[in-house]
Amino acid sequence: MSPEWLKDTVFYEIYPQSFQDSNGDGIGDLQGIIGRLDYIRGLGCGALWINPCFDSPFMDAGYDIRDYKKVAPRYGTNEDLYRLFDEAHKRGIRVLLDLVPGHTSDQHPWFRASARAEANEYSGRYIWTGHAFEGIEGKPYIAGMTDRSGAYMLNFFACQPALNYGWLERTRQWMSAVDSPEALATREAVKDVMRFWLDRGCDGFRADMADSLVKNDDDRKSATSAVWREFRDMLDREYPEAALVSEWSDPALAINQAGFHMDFYLDHHHNGYNTLLRDYETEGGDHSYFLKDSGGDIRRFLRDYLPRYEQTKDKGYISMFTCNHDTFRPARTLSADELKLAYAFILTMPGVPFLYYGDEIGMRYLDIGTKEGGYQRTGSRTPMQWDRGKNMGFSDAPADRLYLPCDPSPDAPCAADQSRDARSLLSETRRLISLRREHADLQADAAFEAVRAEADPPFVYRRGSLLLALNPSSKPAVWSSALLRGRRTAYTINGARVAEDRLEMDPQSFVLLEV
């Protein structure tokens, strides 16, 4: 069973470098997050996901961890993170940290010990070949950089050596079995990291590259899932309220077999989620469903989503997000009116939704250079835009010292302006989150059914006893059905009317109907 608190929770993802700088050094920090907790509570979000805040050389924005148990000094101290847990809990907000279990930095003490010529307790913590002139066929690796005679496998960037969970199919003598002492020691080391933070107030973890643990486990159905099931069993015994969300995008595996409470619906090219907001890498133009008059078709989403939902609906939650630190911000192509409808959909669907910082005000994607391994992702990691003050309220530092530049546009959206405007994207997002929390039938586990899904609008769907409809086009939409009788409009965006068995929807509108 999943923790009960997930049912009515909306998560807020924070990229700590860019959220709020409290000490004027140009980089966001933990004290800055603490100072904005009331804003997050006012938004209605009941939980945070904080991207890695651990000690790191920051070759990959903190996903290259040098010490799992130490906060990076640029963010503050361990005590600052403990205080963040405490202050968040006072406000009814849970906090998930980013667990990176598949690799560390090549500056981690484990790796430095593993790279020594002489054998030691960490020699098997990473994946090494038998000698320096033996590579790893079909896998990224580095050789000739250490005293140890061997090539070591990478999990992604050159700075990220892969931790050793063993190999399901072993074709070389140096490949560890999944139940070898060294592979089991890696599992125990990760459990120790999890316990360390959970004992200090953390409420769970987002698992980075969750499917990358056991090698030659290409179907991801056995060995990697077994490792995660072992981690989940530990949580169930010792920390039953802790939550796990996976970066996997295969809920049948991640939830049903690996034991995650939630699995992210990632923005993979041509999957169902991709067709909603970012279908602009397709021949013939952008056909994103929420882009007005794009020719988008909700059935493309449903063909991919419905089988995933049916496979997992009683076992865990699919998590859709507005954006994340790896994804183009939706305001890159969508207007505020289009975003309102997209958020209405995401926040009224089954599962546990995630809102990326700044998406609630429609922060734009900026075309800027790479920072800390971000490359094209960097444009979605710019400072939060709080107000019209210096650096949009993010920092008192000189502009040239900021972690990343602020949006320089005179009309750059900011939270202060939108808080005063009842028609703003921020105000609509607050109302939608409140709507979700007020109605049990809109929460994570309530039933879902696609009632009308055609090439033309409206798209009509049911959540429990509620009936909802979307019209993303610039033209009015009409639907007639006996299902409408006895219903009244409980919430609408841009206008809709129901009378007897007829629903009339204005252009670019959303409606929730209750009995």
BASE-655960 format. One line per field, with one value per residue (C-alpha): residue in one letter; residue number from 1; y, x, z. Coordinates in steps of 0.2 Angstrom, whole numbers, plus 5000, padded with zeros to 4 digits. Example, Ala and Ser with C-alpha at 12.3 -4.5 7.8 and 13.67 -1.06 7.14 Angstrom:
2
res = [a / s] .
n = [1 / 2] .
py = [4978 / 4995] .
px = [5062 / 5068] .
pz = [5039 / 5036] .
// end
This chain:
515
res = [m / s / p / e / w / l / k / d / t / v / f / y / e / i / y / p / q / s / f / q / d / s / n / g / d / g / i / g / d / l / q / g / i / i / g / r / l / d / y / i / r / g / l / g / c / g / a / l / w / i / n / p / c / f / d / s / p / f / m / d / a / g / y / d / i / r / d / y / k / k / v / a / p / r / y / g / t / n / e / d / l / y / r / l / f / d / e / a / h / k / r / g / i / r / v / l / l / d / l / v / p / g / h / t / s / d / q / h / p / w / f / r / a / s / a / r / a / e / a / n / e / y / s / g / r / y / i / w / t / g / h / a / f / e / g / i / e / g / k / p / y / i / a / g / m / t / d / r / s / g / a / y / m / l / n / f / f / a / c / q / p / a / l / n / y / g / w / l / e / r / t / r / q / w / m / s / a / v / d / s / p / e / a / l / a / t / r / e / a / v / k / d / v / m / r / f / w / l / d / r / g / c / d / g / f / r / a / d / m / a / d / s / l / v / k / n / d / d / d / r / k / s / a / t / s / a / v / w / r / e / f / r / d / m / l / d / r / e / y / p / e / a / a / l / v / s / e / w / s / d / p / a / l / a / i / n / q / a / g / f / h / m / d / f / y / l / d / h / h / h / n / g / y / n / t / l / l / r / d / y / e / t / e / g / g / d / h / s / y / f / l / k / d / s / g / g / d / i / r / r / f / l / r / d / y / l / p / r / y / e / q / t / k / d / k / g / y / i / s / m / f / t / c / n / h / d / t / f / r / p / a / r / t / l / s / a / d / e / l / k / l / a / y / a / f / i / l / t / m / p / g / v / p / f / l / y / y / g / d / e / i / g / m / r / y / l / d / i / g / t / k / e / g / g / y / q / r / t / g / s / r / t / p / m / q / w / d / r / g / k / n / m / g / f / s / d / a / p / a / d / r / l / y / l / p / c / d / p / s / p / d / a / p / c / a / a / d / q / s / r / d / a / r / s / l / l / s / e / t / r / r / l / i / s / l / r / r / e / h / a / d / l / q / a / d / a / a / f / e / a / v / r / a / e / a / d / p / p / f / v / y / r / r / g / s / l / l / l / a / l / n / p / s / s / k / p / a / v / w / s / s / a / l / l / r / g / r / r / t / a / y / t / i / n / g / a / r / v / a / e / d / r / l / e / m / d / p / q / s / f / v / l / l / e / v] .
n = [1 / 2 / 3 / 4 / 5 / 6 / 7 / 8 / 9 / 10 / 11 / 12 / 13 / 14 / 15 / 16 / 17 / 18 / 19 / 20 / 21 / 22 / 23 / 24 / 25 / 26 / 27 / 28 / 29 / 30 / 31 / 32 / 33 / 34 / 35 / 36 / 37 / 38 / 39 / 40 / 41 / 42 / 43 / 44 / 45 / 46 / 47 / 48 / 49 / 50 / 51 / 52 / 53 / 54 / 55 / 56 / 57 / 58 / 59 / 60 / 61 / 62 / 63 / 64 / 65 / 66 / 67 / 68 / 69 / 70 / 71 / 72 / 73 / 74 / 75 / 76 / 77 / 78 / 79 / 80 / 81 / 82 / 83 / 84 / 85 / 86 / 87 / 88 / 89 / 90 / 91 / 92 / 93 / 94 / 95 / 96 / 97 / 98 / 99 / 100 / 101 / 102 / 103 / 104 / 105 / 106 / 107 / 108 / 109 / 110 / 111 / 112 / 113 / 114 / 115 / 116 / 117 / 118 / 119 / 120 / 121 / 122 / 123 / 124 / 125 / 126 / 127 / 128 / 129 / 130 / 131 / 132 / 133 / 134 / 135 / 136 / 137 / 138 / 139 / 140 / 141 / 142 / 143 / 144 / 145 / 146 / 147 / 148 / 149 / 150 / 151 / 152 / 153 / 154 / 155 / 156 / 157 / 158 / 159 / 160 / 161 / 162 / 163 / 164 / 165 / 166 / 167 / 168 / 169 / 170 / 171 / 172 / 173 / 174 / 175 / 176 / 177 / 178 / 179 / 180 / 181 / 182 / 183 / 184 / 185 / 186 / 187 / 188 / 189 / 190 / 191 / 192 / 193 / 194 / 195 / 196 / 197 / 198 / 199 / 200 / 201 / 202 / 203 / 204 / 205 / 206 / 207 / 208 / 209 / 210 / 211 / 212 / 213 / 214 / 215 / 216 / 217 / 218 / 219 / 220 / 221 / 222 / 223 / 224 / 225 / 226 / 227 / 228 / 229 / 230 / 231 / 232 / 233 / 234 / 235 / 236 / 237 / 238 / 239 / 240 / 241 / 242 / 243 / 244 / 245 / 246 / 247 / 248 / 249 / 250 / 251 / 252 / 253 / 254 / 255 / 256 / 257 / 258 / 259 / 260 / 261 / 262 / 263 / 264 / 265 / 266 / 267 / 268 / 269 / 270 / 271 / 272 / 273 / 274 / 275 / 276 / 277 / 278 / 279 / 280 / 281 / 282 / 283 / 284 / 285 / 286 / 287 / 288 / 289 / 290 / 291 / 292 / 293 / 294 / 295 / 296 / 297 / 298 / 299 / 300 / 301 / 302 / 303 / 304 / 305 / 306 / 307 / 308 / 309 / 310 / 311 / 312 / 313 / 314 / 315 / 316 / 317 / 318 / 319 / 320 / 321 / 322 / 323 / 324 / 325 / 326 / 327 / 328 / 329 / 330 / 331 / 332 / 333 / 334 / 335 / 336 / 337 / 338 / 339 / 340 / 341 / 342 / 343 / 344 / 345 / 346 / 347 / 348 / 349 / 350 / 351 / 352 / 353 / 354 / 355 / 356 / 357 / 358 / 359 / 360 / 361 / 362 / 363 / 364 / 365 / 366 / 367 / 368 / 369 / 370 / 371 / 372 / 373 / 374 / 375 / 376 / 377 / 378 / 379 / 380 / 381 / 382 / 383 / 384 / 385 / 386 / 387 / 388 / 389 / 390 / 391 / 392 / 393 / 394 / 395 / 396 / 397 / 398 / 399 / 400 / 401 / 402 / 403 / 404 / 405 / 406 / 407 / 408 / 409 / 410 / 411 / 412 / 413 / 414 / 415 / 416 / 417 / 418 / 419 / 420 / 421 / 422 / 423 / 424 / 425 / 426 / 427 / 428 / 429 / 430 / 431 / 432 / 433 / 434 / 435 / 436 / 437 / 438 / 439 / 440 / 441 / 442 / 443 / 444 / 445 / 446 / 447 / 448 / 449 / 450 / 451 / 452 / 453 / 454 / 455 / 456 / 457 / 458 / 459 / 460 / 461 / 462 / 463 / 464 / 465 / 466 / 467 / 468 / 469 / 470 / 471 / 472 / 473 / 474 / 475 / 476 / 477 / 478 / 479 / 480 / 481 / 482 / 483 / 484 / 485 / 486 / 487 / 488 / 489 / 490 / 491 / 492 / 493 / 494 / 495 / 496 / 497 / 498 / 499 / 500 / 501 / 502 / 503 / 504 / 505 / 506 / 507 / 508 / 509 / 510 / 511 / 512 / 513 / 514 / 515] .
py = [5000 / 5018 / 5031 / 5038 / 5056 / 5054 / 5053 / 5072 / 5079 / 5090 / 5090 / 5106 / 5103 / 5114 / 5116 / 5123 / 5133 / 5144 / 5145 / 5158 / 5165 / 5171 / 5176 / 5186 / 5174 / 5172 / 5154 / 5148 / 5139 / 5130 / 5145 / 5153 / 5138 / 5139 / 5158 / 5153 / 5139 / 5150 / 5153 / 5135 / 5131 / 5146 / 5138 / 5122 / 5110 / 5097 / 5090 / 5096 / 5087 / 5095 / 5091 / 5085 / 5096 / 5085 / 5089 / 5088 / 5095 / 5100 / 5093 / 5088 / 5100 / 5089 / 5073 / 5069 / 5066 / 5067 / 5064 / 5057 / 5063 / 5080 / 5096 / 5105 / 5121 / 5132 / 5127 / 5128 / 5115 / 5098 / 5108 / 5119 / 5104 / 5097 / 5114 / 5114 / 5097 / 5104 / 5120 / 5111 / 5099 / 5113 / 5119 / 5101 / 5100 / 5084 / 5084 / 5071 / 5072 / 5066 / 5049 / 5045 / 5027 / 5022 / 5032 / 5044 / 5058 / 5051 / 5062 / 5052 / 5044 / 5027 / 5029 / 5035 / 5020 / 5009 / 5016 / 5012 / 4998 / 4988 / 4979 / 4986 / 4986 / 4998 / 4989 / 4981 / 4996 / 5001 / 4991 / 4988 / 4976 / 4965 / 4976 / 4993 / 4987 / 4978 / 4988 / 4985 / 4981 / 4992 / 5002 / 5018 / 5017 / 5025 / 5018 / 5024 / 5037 / 5028 / 5018 / 5003 / 4992 / 4991 / 5001 / 5008 / 5009 / 5025 / 5027 / 5043 / 5058 / 5055 / 5061 / 5047 / 5030 / 5016 / 5008 / 4989 / 4980 / 4966 / 4959 / 4948 / 4940 / 4937 / 4935 / 4940 / 4934 / 4952 / 4954 / 4952 / 4942 / 4951 / 4941 / 4944 / 4951 / 4967 / 4969 / 4966 / 4979 / 4992 / 4989 / 4991 / 5007 / 5014 / 5009 / 5017 / 5033 / 5032 / 5028 / 5043 / 5056 / 5048 / 5047 / 5066 / 5071 / 5067 / 5059 / 5049 / 5050 / 5052 / 5039 / 5046 / 5034 / 5020 / 5007 / 5009 / 4998 / 4980 / 4978 / 4967 / 4967 / 4973 / 4969 / 4977 / 4964 / 4954 / 4959 / 4978 / 4977 / 4965 / 4978 / 4991 / 4978 / 4975 / 4994 / 4996 / 4981 / 4990 / 5006 / 4996 / 4989 / 5004 / 5020 / 5015 / 5034 / 5036 / 5038 / 5033 / 5040 / 5033 / 5041 / 5026 / 5029 / 5011 / 5010 / 4991 / 4988 / 5002 / 5000 / 4982 / 4974 / 4986 / 4992 / 5011 / 5021 / 5032 / 5032 / 5048 / 5049 / 5056 / 5067 / 5053 / 5057 / 5051 / 5044 / 5049 / 5063 / 5070 / 5073 / 5084 / 5099 / 5096 / 5088 / 5100 / 5088 / 5079 / 5081 / 5093 / 5105 / 5105 / 5095 / 5096 / 5094 / 5109 / 5121 / 5130 / 5124 / 5113 / 5097 / 5088 / 5073 / 5067 / 5049 / 5049 / 5052 / 5039 / 5025 / 5026 / 5031 / 5019 / 5003 / 5010 / 5016 / 5000 / 4990 / 5000 / 5009 / 4998 / 4996 / 5014 / 5030 / 5037 / 5055 / 5068 / 5084 / 5101 / 5101 / 5096 / 5101 / 5090 / 5096 / 5112 / 5123 / 5122 / 5141 / 5139 / 5136 / 5138 / 5154 / 5157 / 5152 / 5136 / 5132 / 5135 / 5121 / 5110 / 5112 / 5109 / 5092 / 5087 / 5092 / 5083 / 5066 / 5051 / 5049 / 5061 / 5077 / 5087 / 5106 / 5113 / 5129 / 5144 / 5134 / 5141 / 5159 / 5153 / 5156 / 5155 / 5143 / 5154 / 5150 / 5152 / 5142 / 5127 / 5127 / 5112 / 5099 / 5106 / 5109 / 5112 / 5109 / 5124 / 5136 / 5128 / 5130 / 5149 / 5159 / 5160 / 5176 / 5183 / 5201 / 5217 / 5220 / 5217 / 5200 / 5197 / 5195 / 5180 / 5187 / 5203 / 5198 / 5208 / 5201 / 5194 / 5183 / 5174 / 5156 / 5158 / 5175 / 5180 / 5182 / 5200 / 5203 / 5218 / 5207 / 5192 / 5185 / 5186 / 5179 / 5196 / 5203 / 5187 / 5186 / 5202 / 5196 / 5185 / 5180 / 5176 / 5158 / 5158 / 5162 / 5148 / 5136 / 5139 / 5137 / 5120 / 5113 / 5118 / 5110 / 5094 / 5094 / 5097 / 5083 / 5066 / 5061 / 5071 / 5064 / 5051 / 5034 / 5040 / 5030 / 5037 / 5034 / 5042 / 5046 / 5055 / 5055 / 5060 / 5070 / 5085 / 5092 / 5091 / 5078 / 5071 / 5061 / 5055 / 5055 / 5045 / 5054 / 5070 / 5073 / 5084 / 5091 / 5101 / 5111 / 5117 / 5124 / 5142 / 5137 / 5133 / 5114 / 5106 / 5088 / 5080 / 5065 / 5059 / 5058 / 5077 / 5077 / 5083 / 5090 / 5108 / 5118 / 5117 / 5125 / 5132 / 5141 / 5152 / 5147 / 5132 / 5129 / 5114 / 5112 / 5095 / 5084 / 5097 / 5105 / 5121 / 5125 / 5142 / 5142 / 5136 / 5130 / 5118 / 5113 / 5101 / 5095 / 5088 / 5080] .
px = [5000 / 5006 / 5007 / 4989 / 4996 / 5000 / 4981 / 4978 / 4996 / 5002 / 5022 / 5032 / 5049 / 5063 / 5079 / 5089 / 5102 / 5088 / 5074 / 5079 / 5096 / 5096 / 5115 / 5118 / 5131 / 5120 / 5115 / 5099 / 5101 / 5091 / 5088 / 5080 / 5068 / 5064 / 5059 / 5047 / 5038 / 5023 / 5022 / 5022 / 5009 / 4998 / 5000 / 4992 / 5006 / 5008 / 5026 / 5042 / 5054 / 5071 / 5084 / 5101 / 5108 / 5123 / 5141 / 5147 / 5159 / 5144 / 5149 / 5131 / 5122 / 5123 / 5119 / 5138 / 5138 / 5154 / 5146 / 5128 / 5127 / 5133 / 5124 / 5134 / 5142 / 5134 / 5117 / 5121 / 5124 / 5116 / 5108 / 5100 / 5092 / 5086 / 5078 / 5070 / 5062 / 5055 / 5049 / 5040 / 5032 / 5025 / 5016 / 5010 / 5023 / 5033 / 5050 / 5057 / 5076 / 5084 / 5092 / 5106 / 5109 / 5117 / 5133 / 5143 / 5155 / 5173 / 5178 / 5168 / 5179 / 5172 / 5178 / 5195 / 5198 / 5191 / 5204 / 5219 / 5230 / 5230 / 5214 / 5202 / 5185 / 5179 / 5188 / 5171 / 5160 / 5161 / 5162 / 5180 / 5186 / 5201 / 5215 / 5218 / 5217 / 5200 / 5185 / 5167 / 5158 / 5143 / 5145 / 5153 / 5170 / 5186 / 5203 / 5221 / 5216 / 5219 / 5233 / 5222 / 5224 / 5206 / 5193 / 5178 / 5161 / 5151 / 5133 / 5131 / 5144 / 5162 / 5162 / 5149 / 5156 / 5143 / 5140 / 5141 / 5125 / 5131 / 5126 / 5112 / 5120 / 5139 / 5150 / 5167 / 5176 / 5176 / 5157 / 5150 / 5134 / 5119 / 5121 / 5140 / 5147 / 5152 / 5135 / 5126 / 5138 / 5132 / 5114 / 5118 / 5127 / 5112 / 5100 / 5112 / 5111 / 5092 / 5091 / 5102 / 5091 / 5074 / 5080 / 5083 / 5066 / 5066 / 5049 / 5056 / 5065 / 5065 / 5076 / 5087 / 5089 / 5080 / 5082 / 5101 / 5106 / 5109 / 5119 / 5114 / 5096 / 5089 / 5071 / 5072 / 5060 / 5070 / 5086 / 5084 / 5067 / 5072 / 5085 / 5071 / 5059 / 5072 / 5073 / 5054 / 5053 / 5065 / 5054 / 5039 / 5046 / 5056 / 5048 / 5030 / 5026 / 5041 / 5037 / 5047 / 5045 / 5055 / 5062 / 5058 / 5042 / 5037 / 5024 / 5020 / 5038 / 5042 / 5026 / 5020 / 5037 / 5050 / 5038 / 5038 / 5024 / 5024 / 5032 / 5035 / 5027 / 5043 / 5043 / 5049 / 5047 / 5030 / 5024 / 5007 / 5013 / 5024 / 5008 / 5000 / 5013 / 5028 / 5024 / 5035 / 5048 / 5036 / 5036 / 5022 / 5023 / 5018 / 5002 / 5002 / 4985 / 4984 / 4991 / 4976 / 4970 / 4986 / 4976 / 4981 / 4971 / 4968 / 4967 / 4985 / 4988 / 4975 / 4982 / 4998 / 4991 / 4976 / 4985 / 4998 / 4984 / 4974 / 4990 / 4994 / 4978 / 4976 / 4995 / 5002 / 5002 / 5007 / 5015 / 5013 / 5022 / 5020 / 5039 / 5055 / 5073 / 5077 / 5062 / 5058 / 5046 / 5029 / 5028 / 5041 / 5026 / 5010 / 5001 / 4995 / 4977 / 4983 / 4993 / 4978 / 4969 / 4985 / 4986 / 4967 / 4970 / 4986 / 4978 / 4962 / 4969 / 4973 / 4990 / 5001 / 5005 / 5021 / 5022 / 5039 / 5045 / 5040 / 5028 / 5014 / 5018 / 5022 / 5041 / 5048 / 5062 / 5078 / 5089 / 5106 / 5122 / 5126 / 5129 / 5135 / 5131 / 5114 / 5116 / 5098 / 5091 / 5099 / 5085 / 5073 / 5084 / 5084 / 5080 / 5063 / 5054 / 5047 / 5044 / 5050 / 5064 / 5083 / 5086 / 5067 / 5068 / 5079 / 5095 / 5104 / 5120 / 5126 / 5118 / 5135 / 5136 / 5120 / 5120 / 5110 / 5103 / 5085 / 5073 / 5077 / 5060 / 5051 / 5035 / 5044 / 5030 / 5032 / 5023 / 5020 / 5011 / 5001 / 4996 / 4987 / 4977 / 4963 / 4964 / 4982 / 4990 / 4996 / 4978 / 4971 / 4984 / 4980 / 4961 / 4964 / 4975 / 4962 / 4949 / 4959 / 4961 / 4943 / 4936 / 4941 / 4935 / 4949 / 4963 / 4976 / 4966 / 4948 / 4942 / 4945 / 4935 / 4937 / 4919 / 4921 / 4937 / 4936 / 4947 / 4936 / 4933 / 4926 / 4936 / 4925 / 4931 / 4924 / 4933 / 4922 / 4905 / 4912 / 4911 / 4924 / 4927 / 4940 / 4939 / 4957 / 4951 / 4947 / 4929 / 4914 / 4911 / 4894 / 4891 / 4874 / 4872 / 4860 / 4875 / 4873 / 4855 / 4855 / 4872 / 4878 / 4894 / 4905 / 4921 / 4925 / 4938 / 4932 / 4914 / 4903 / 4884 / 4874 / 4856 / 4847 / 4857 / 4867 / 4884 / 4890 / 4908 / 4916 / 4933 / 4948 / 4937 / 4937 / 4922 / 4919 / 4901 / 4894 / 4877] .
pz = [5000 / 4997 / 5011 / 5013 / 5012 / 4994 / 4989 / 4990 / 4988 / 4974 / 4974 / 4970 / 4962 / 4968 / 4959 / 4974 / 4964 / 4957 / 4969 / 4982 / 4987 / 5005 / 5007 / 4991 / 4983 / 4968 / 4971 / 4979 / 4996 / 5009 / 5020 / 5004 / 5002 / 5021 / 5018 / 5004 / 5012 / 5016 / 4997 / 4993 / 5007 / 5000 / 4982 / 4990 / 4987 / 5001 / 4997 / 4989 / 4978 / 4980 / 4967 / 4974 / 4987 / 4993 / 4992 / 4974 / 4961 / 4951 / 4934 / 4932 / 4943 / 4959 / 4951 / 4953 / 4972 / 4982 / 4999 / 5001 / 5019 / 5018 / 5011 / 4998 / 5007 / 4993 / 5000 / 5018 / 5031 / 5036 / 5051 / 5038 / 5029 / 5046 / 5049 / 5032 / 5036 / 5053 / 5046 / 5031 / 5043 / 5053 / 5038 / 5033 / 5019 / 5016 / 5008 / 4996 / 4992 / 4976 / 4978 / 4965 / 4967 / 4951 / 4951 / 4961 / 4957 / 4953 / 4967 / 4980 / 4993 / 4988 / 4971 / 4975 / 4986 / 4973 / 4961 / 4971 / 4965 / 4981 / 4985 / 4999 / 5005 / 4991 / 4976 / 4971 / 4975 / 4956 / 4940 / 4934 / 4920 / 4923 / 4917 / 4909 / 4891 / 4893 / 4889 / 4891 / 4875 / 4871 / 4887 / 4891 / 4901 / 4905 / 4906 / 4910 / 4922 / 4939 / 4947 / 4946 / 4931 / 4925 / 4915 / 4925 / 4918 / 4917 / 4921 / 4910 / 4910 / 4912 / 4930 / 4935 / 4938 / 4939 / 4956 / 4956 / 4958 / 4948 / 4931 / 4927 / 4912 / 4916 / 4901 / 4909 / 4925 / 4932 / 4931 / 4948 / 4951 / 4958 / 4974 / 4976 / 4992 / 4983 / 4975 / 4991 / 5000 / 4987 / 4992 / 5010 / 5007 / 4998 / 5012 / 5025 / 5015 / 5015 / 5033 / 5037 / 5029 / 5034 / 5053 / 5051 / 5044 / 5026 / 5019 / 5005 / 4989 / 4970 / 4962 / 4948 / 4933 / 4943 / 4929 / 4928 / 4943 / 4938 / 4921 / 4907 / 4914 / 4898 / 4901 / 4918 / 4924 / 4937 / 4944 / 4945 / 4951 / 4965 / 4971 / 4972 / 4980 / 4994 / 4997 / 4997 / 5009 / 5021 / 5020 / 5023 / 5039 / 5046 / 5038 / 5032 / 5029 / 5017 / 4998 / 4983 / 4965 / 4951 / 4935 / 4925 / 4914 / 4914 / 4928 / 4925 / 4930 / 4942 / 4952 / 4950 / 4950 / 4958 / 4972 / 4969 / 4975 / 4960 / 4943 / 4933 / 4916 / 4907 / 4892 / 4880 / 4862 / 4855 / 4871 / 4877 / 4889 / 4875 / 4864 / 4877 / 4879 / 4868 / 4852 / 4842 / 4836 / 4824 / 4805 / 4800 / 4815 / 4833 / 4836 / 4855 / 4862 / 4872 / 4858 / 4852 / 4835 / 4832 / 4826 / 4842 / 4846 / 4864 / 4858 / 4855 / 4873 / 4878 / 4868 / 4878 / 4895 / 4897 / 4897 / 4909 / 4920 / 4920 / 4924 / 4939 / 4946 / 4961 / 4965 / 4964 / 4955 / 4938 / 4941 / 4927 / 4929 / 4921 / 4918 / 4927 / 4927 / 4911 / 4901 / 4891 / 4901 / 4893 / 4891 / 4878 / 4866 / 4876 / 4881 / 4899 / 4893 / 4885 / 4901 / 4912 / 4902 / 4903 / 4922 / 4924 / 4915 / 4925 / 4941 / 4939 / 4932 / 4943 / 4951 / 4960 / 4950 / 4951 / 4948 / 4943 / 4952 / 4941 / 4930 / 4941 / 4934 / 4916 / 4917 / 4900 / 4893 / 4890 / 4876 / 4885 / 4886 / 4896 / 4915 / 4925 / 4912 / 4908 / 4889 / 4882 / 4899 / 4906 / 4899 / 4911 / 4926 / 4928 / 4944 / 4951 / 4947 / 4963 / 4960 / 4950 / 4962 / 4959 / 4950 / 4950 / 4969 / 4968 / 4974 / 4980 / 4971 / 4956 / 4940 / 4934 / 4949 / 4947 / 4945 / 4929 / 4922 / 4925 / 4911 / 4904 / 4896 / 4902 / 4903 / 4912 / 4923 / 4942 / 4957 / 4965 / 4950 / 4947 / 4966 / 4964 / 4948 / 4950 / 4932 / 4932 / 4929 / 4947 / 4953 / 4942 / 4948 / 4966 / 4963 / 4953 / 4967 / 4980 / 4969 / 4969 / 4988 / 4991 / 4980 / 4985 / 4967 / 4960 / 4970 / 4966 / 4968 / 4962 / 4947 / 4930 / 4913 / 4896 / 4892 / 4875 / 4866 / 4848 / 4836 / 4839 / 4856 / 4869 / 4878 / 4892 / 4907 / 4923 / 4940 / 4952 / 4952 / 4944 / 4925 / 4917 / 4900 / 4890 / 4874 / 4869 / 4852 / 4848 / 4843 / 4854 / 4857 / 4861 / 4868 / 4871 / 4883 / 4895 / 4907 / 4909 / 4916 / 4934 / 4934 / 4938 / 4935 / 4950 / 4941 / 4925 / 4915 / 4901 / 4902 / 4900 / 4902 / 4905 / 4902 / 4903 / 4892 / 4882 / 4887 / 4878 / 4880 / 4875 / 4866 / 4876 / 4891 / 4905 / 4916 / 4931 / 4933 / 4949 / 4953] .
// end
